[in-house]
Amino acid sequence: MTLRDAHVGSLHRTPPDRTPRLRLKPKARQSGYVDGAWWPWSNDLQKELPDLLAVLSVRLGGIDRVSYNLGEWATAPTKFTTGGTKVRLGGFTHQPINTIEVLGVDRTRMALLVVPPGTDPDNAHAAMMAAASPGNDAPVDALLKSGE
């Protein structure tokens, strides 16, 4: 069975157009605030999310909501459709900087460190690897500095 043929309930997974730059901690007991890191190609959330959510749906199943820091992204709608499913977007000023939270339809939550798009590739890689390291419980600002 291919990813294109896989189903979660009535959700039809659509493979990403462009593979997201993503590193996740292994499935295990949660440690730290983030469950991994994502390095988007741009600050256009509506453009970036479909590919990310296609990959995350393998672990989370259907995606219900994405919360993000309002000041870090270009204007995004409050809802959009991806993979045949409507996803709610919530921009908040109180959302921790350099993070997004993805909530599955079953209320499973995943928090990701967001490495800014223009970050030097070596620094981005180091920050992503630190964020995805099992047992790493460093705060978000320290994870980003690990790549400097």
N, C-alpha and C positions, 0 to 999 in steps of 0.2 A: 504494500500500500504506500502510495506517495503522500507527501504533505498535502498536496492538492485534493486527494481523495479522503483525507482524514476528517472525521466529524467529532464534535463535542456537543452532545445533545443535538440541537438543530443548527448549530454553528458550523458553517463551512469555512475552513481555513484556506486563506489565499496566501501563497508564498510571497515573500517580499520582492519588490522590483529591484531594490538595491539592498544588499545585505547590510544591516545596521552594524555599526562598530559598537559591540556590546560584550561585556564580560559579566557573568553571574557567579555568585557563590554557589557551591554545590548544594543540592537539597539536603538540608540538615537543620539542626536547631539554629535559630536566628542568633547572630551576634552583631552588635553594632546597629547603627541606624539604617544603613543601606544594605541592600541585597546584591549589589553589584554596581556597575557603571556603564554609562552610555555616552558616546561621543558623537553627537549629531553632526551632520554635514552643514547645517545652516541654523538660523534662529527662527525659521518658519515652522512652527509646531504642527500646523495642519498638514504640511508637506512631509514632515519627518515622521509623524506618528504611525501612519499605516504600515510601514515596513517594520518599525519597532514592535507594534502590537501584533503583527503576524507572527513574529518570533516568540514574543512573550505568551501568546495564547497557547503555545505548546505546553507551557508550565502552568499557566493560570486558568486555562479554559477560556470561556467567553469573557470579554473585557467590558465592564460597565462604565467606568469613570477614570479620568486622568486629572490629577491636580498638579498645578505648576505654579511657580512664582511669577506673578503678573509682570514684573519689571524685566524679566529675562528673555521674553519671547515677543515676536511680532504679534500683532492682534490676531486672535484666533476666535472662531465661533464658539458658541456654548455647546453645540452638538455637531457631530459629523458622522457619516456612514463609512465604514471600512469593513471589508470582508463580509458584506451583507448585514452588518450589525450596526446599530446606532450606539455611539459612544458619547457620553457627556464629558465636556471639558470644563474644568473649574480653575480660573486664574485667581490667586489669592496673594495679597501682600504679606500675609503671615506664613506662607509656605516657605520652609527653609531654602535659602539661596543655594543654587546649584543642585537642586533635587527635583525629581518628579515622583509622584506616587500613582501607582496603577492599581485599580481595584477591580477584581474579577466579579462576575455575576454572583458567585457563591461567597462573596465578601473576603476572599483571599487577597491580601495586600502585599504589594512589592514596592519598596522604595529604591530609587536608583540615584546615584551620584550622576550629575550631568556635567561632563567635561565641556567647557565652552568650545564652540566650533573652531575658533581660530587658534587653539592651543597648539604649540609645537608638538609634532608627532611623538618624539621621544618622551616628552613630559606627559602627554596624554596617555601613552602606553603605560608608563610607570604608575600614574594615578589610577588607571583602570585595573591594573593588576593588583594594586594594593587594596582597592575597594572590593575586589572579588576574592581576595585571599580568605580562606576559611579561618574563622576565629578572629579576624581583624575587626576591632570595635572602635577604631579611630573615628573622631568626628569628621564631618564633611570638609571643613577647612584644612585639617591636617592631611586628609587624603589628597586634596588638590596640591598641597605643598610638597607631598612626597614625590611629585613629578617635576619639581623645580630643581 
